[in-house]
Structures are given as structure tokens and as C-alpha cells.
Amino acid sequence: MNANIRNRIAVTFGAVGILAAVVAMTTAPAFGVSAATSNPVISARKNGPIALNNSNKILVAITVPAGKWFITGKMWADSAPSTPTTNTVVGCSIFQGGTFLDNSAFNTPKVGGAGGTSAGVNIVNAVISLSSKATITFRCDDFGSKAVAHTVVLSAIG
């Protein structure tokens, strides 16, 4: 078999393989749920600046129906340059109602020490299975470092 024929066969099988993969991805959603009953992507976003004020503040919330969900959230924050703290410290958590799901934190030294500024990102994730709808909240606290949150996103992927 000459090289041209082998190349044409490889291209044909490659194209068929790609087509099969695309069809499989569009008809077999996450968690093995049939396409007819798959859950949507639910997402909420809030743009800052949002002063955290040492409060474990709910920054964004979503309500998701019964089903299996991958929950993910992201937020970045920075500190005001004029604050006397030497670090920016922010912790964030996600909750299903009053049930803790996940948390993350950063503790970043300010450039120039007290009076400088610094920033960081918090990312949280959880997989949940709900028998009825539930509210998921994304909360953050700055632990006295006078941080301000920006671009908060919380999503549920079924």
C-alpha cells in the first residue's frame, strides 16, 4: 500500500473518530444522566468592589434543583493600600444551606508591608447529590485585613 493511500485512510479514520467523540460528548452528559434528564448549568456572578468587613459575608447564592452537581466558586480580593495590616488574609467557604461543603484561604504579605497592598484568589469545589432543591452560598471573610472582593462566581454543573 503506498503512502498516499495510508495517509487518506488515517485521515478518514481520524475524522470519523473526532465525529464520534463530538456526538458522544453531546449525548452523554456528566454523571451518566441521560440527555433528556440532564441538569442545566446554573451560575451567578457579582462584580465588586465588595468590602468584606470581617463579616463572613454571603457574596453570591444559587438555588439548584434535585440531582447530582459539581459546585465550584472563585473570587479574588485585594487589600486597601492605606490599611495598617502587613498581610491580606481572606478565607472563603461554600455551604449547602447550613452544611459546610469546602473552603480555601490565602495569606499574602503586602508589597511594602503595612500601607502596601496584596491580592489573592480563592477557589472552592464540591460534589453533591440532592434529593430536593437547595441553596448554595459562597461566603468570604477578611479576618480584619480590610480586603475587598472582586469578580465572584458560583456555578453548579449537573
C-alpha positions as a printed Julia matrix, in Angstrom:
158×3 Matrix{Float64}:
   0.0    0.0    0.0
   1.52   3.33  -0.96
   1.95   6.29   1.43
  -0.88   8.36  -0.15
  -3.46   5.63   0.44
  -2.27   5.08   4.03
  -2.49   8.84   4.73
  -6.03   9.03   3.27
  -7.14   6.08   5.4
  -5.6    7.64   8.53
  -7.29  10.99   7.84
 -10.66   9.27   7.22
 -10.46   7.23  10.43
  -9.25  10.32  12.34
 -12.19  12.4   11.09
 -14.67   9.61  11.93
 -13.11   9.31  15.41
 -13.44  13.05  16.04
 -17.07  12.98  14.86
 -17.82  10.04  17.16
 -16.24  11.86  20.11
 -18.28  15.01  19.46
 -21.51  13.0   19.19
 -20.68  11.12  22.41
 -19.96  14.38  24.28
 -23.25  15.94  23.22
 -25.37  12.88  24.02
 -23.72  11.61  27.24
 -23.71  14.4   29.85
 -21.78  14.45  33.13
 -22.52  11.94  35.9
 -24.07   9.44  33.44
 -27.51  11.09  33.39
 -29.39  10.75  30.11
 -29.56  13.84  27.92
 -33.34  14.09  28.38
 -32.97  14.49  32.16
 -29.61  16.26  32.46
 -29.44  19.28  34.71
 -28.53  22.71  33.4
 -25.54  24.8   34.33
 -26.58  27.32  36.98
 -24.3   30.25  37.68
 -24.3   33.59  39.45
 -21.74  36.38  39.29
 -21.21  39.51  41.34
 -18.7   42.18  40.45
 -17.01  44.23  43.15
 -15.65  46.01  44.84
 -17.35  44.36  47.82
 -15.91  45.25  51.24
 -15.67  42.05  53.29
 -15.58  43.91  56.64
 -14.52  40.92  58.77
 -18.03  39.51  58.36
 -18.09  36.08  56.65
 -20.38  37.79  54.16
 -22.53  35.89  51.64
 -21.24  37.21  48.33
 -23.43  35.18  45.97
 -26.02  32.38  46.18
 -27.67  29.97  43.74
 -30.61  27.59  44.09
 -30.18  24.2   42.45
 -32.84  21.51  41.9
 -32.57  17.87  42.98
 -29.81  15.93  41.25
 -26.05  15.44  41.22
 -24.0   18.62  40.98
 -20.41  19.77  40.77
 -20.26  23.08  42.63
 -17.4   25.49  42.02
 -16.72  29.04  43.12
 -13.98  31.61  42.56
 -13.25  35.03  44.0
 -10.26  37.33  44.04
  -9.64  40.04  46.6
  -7.1   42.69  47.42
  -6.46  44.99  50.35
  -6.69  48.74  50.54
  -3.19  50.27  50.48
  -3.87  52.54  53.44
  -4.69  49.76  55.93
  -2.14  49.17  58.71
  -2.1   45.36  58.39
   1.0   43.71  56.86
  -0.87  40.85  55.13
  -4.07  40.36  53.17
  -5.89  37.34  54.62
  -9.11  36.07  53.04
 -10.97  32.8   53.59
 -13.97  31.64  51.58
 -16.43  28.76  52.0
 -19.37  27.23  50.22
 -22.39  25.92  52.08
 -25.48  23.91  51.17
 -27.96  25.59  53.47
 -26.15  25.36  56.82
 -23.94  22.42  55.77
 -20.27  23.21  55.1
 -19.0   21.9   51.73
 -15.5   23.33  51.15
 -13.19  26.25  51.92
  -9.93  27.88  50.87
  -7.83  30.76  52.15
  -4.86  32.91  51.25
  -2.49  34.93  53.43
  -0.39  37.21  51.23
   2.19  39.72  52.52
   1.62  43.26  51.29
   4.18  44.75  48.94
   5.92  47.38  51.04
   4.49  45.98  54.32
   1.85  47.97  56.23
   0.46  50.63  53.91
   1.13  48.47  50.82
  -1.28  46.14  49.07
  -1.56  42.5   48.01
  -4.12  40.19  46.43
  -5.08  36.55  46.09
  -7.65  34.12  44.7
  -9.9   31.64  46.5
 -11.33  28.61  44.7
 -13.8   26.16  46.26
 -15.31  22.92  44.88
 -17.7   20.19  45.98
 -19.77  17.36  44.51
 -23.23  16.99  46.0
 -26.28  14.79  45.48
 -29.6   16.44  46.32
 -32.97  14.79  46.84
 -34.65  18.22  46.74
 -33.69  21.74  45.75
 -31.12  23.56  47.88
 -29.48  26.95  48.15
 -25.69  27.09  47.79
 -23.92  30.14  49.23
 -20.4   31.46  48.69
 -19.15  33.33  51.79
 -15.89  35.17  52.47
 -14.16  36.8   55.45
 -11.1   39.05  55.52
 -10.06  38.39  59.13
  -9.5   42.08  59.83
  -7.23  42.78  56.84
  -9.7   45.22  55.18
  -9.9   43.23  51.94
 -12.22  43.96  49.05
 -13.66  41.17  46.86
 -13.85  41.36  43.06
 -15.44  39.15  40.39
 -17.17  36.49  42.48
 -18.56  33.49  40.54
 -20.51  30.48  41.85
 -21.6   27.69  39.47
 -23.37  24.33  39.63
 -22.82  21.86  36.78
 -25.14  18.86  36.56
